[in-house]
Amino acid sequence: MQSLKLTIAYDGTNYHGWQVQANGNSIQSEIQKAFGRILNARVPVTASGRTDSGVHALGQVASCTVDTHLGVDVLQRALNSKLPTDIRILRVERARPGFHAIKDAVSKAYRYRIWNSRTGDVFLRNYACHVPQRLDLQAMSAAMVHFRGTQDFASFQSAGSPRKTTVRTMLSATLTTSPARSTSDAGDSHDVGDSNQDQVVVESPPTPGSTTEGNPFFESFAGKTIDIVLEANGFLYNMVRNIVGTLIEVGKGSRSPDSLPALFASRDRTQAGFTAPPQGLALLHVAYPPETLFTSETEESVEQG
């Protein structure tokens, strides 16, 4: 038997989340079925976190134990050949015995994408939250400063998944933005700060000769993508989406950035913002201590091109 670490990307649009569901398809069930077809055995797969319905992943991590002589590169290709095209195994690595995707994780990073424009984008509808009102990005950036560091995030935890403690350490919180040029490049972003500095929003001018240049509508309210990236040593249930909902309220002017300290102190979920919809959320990556997790055999791992 050997322990494996899987790095997985998936489009969560057509799934009822990660976890196996009695009356719906899930990412976990598809991967376990793929293992079953290849190894003719039941292989339970544990993810670093159970993403909800409609939530995506660029770097989900899962652990499992298998009995096979297949190399990791062969196993990766075999799994992808059995999986739907909206689920990809990006990497298979041999892990030390007992590796656990949840217990061994030291940090996670999530991205939440907002499409800020009067009109929704048909190509982003499954991958971003549409906000038609103009958002004050400077105010949102000022508010994000309050989320950094170690503190009690009880005000941003939804009911339904109690934890022993609601204290978490936010390692970084950044906001990036990109102006509308065309649908195909709407996802490109420009960093507007890092975890050690206050956020300063940088907006690029319209491309010369583009349909946005000189157009009064676009000059008054050019649509843009806004990416909020949060990295922490752990997240509470719906914590990212509740933080984003609060930041959107700050951007709309219905909440002041200076109100955040009192909100944290209240430890009251009802005092925070709404829960942003799932489609804008993506799990970016999960970090593990390499010196304790993997053997030299990880050199055999193959990253999908």
Secondary structure, DSSP 8 states (H G I E B T S, - for coil): -EEEEEEEEE-GGGSS-SS-BTTB--HHHHHHHHHHHHHSS----EESS---TT-EEEEEEEEEEE-----HHHHHHHHHHHS-TTEEEEEEEEE-TT--TTTT--EEEEEEEEEESSS--TTTTTTSEEE-S---HHHHHHHHGGG-EEEE-GGG--TT---S--EEEEEEEEEEEEE-S-GGGTT--EE---TTS----------TTSTTTT-HHHHHS--EEEEEEEEES---TTHHHHHHHHHHHHHHTSS-GGGHHHHHHHT-GGGS-----GGGEEEEEEE--HHHHB-GGGGG-----
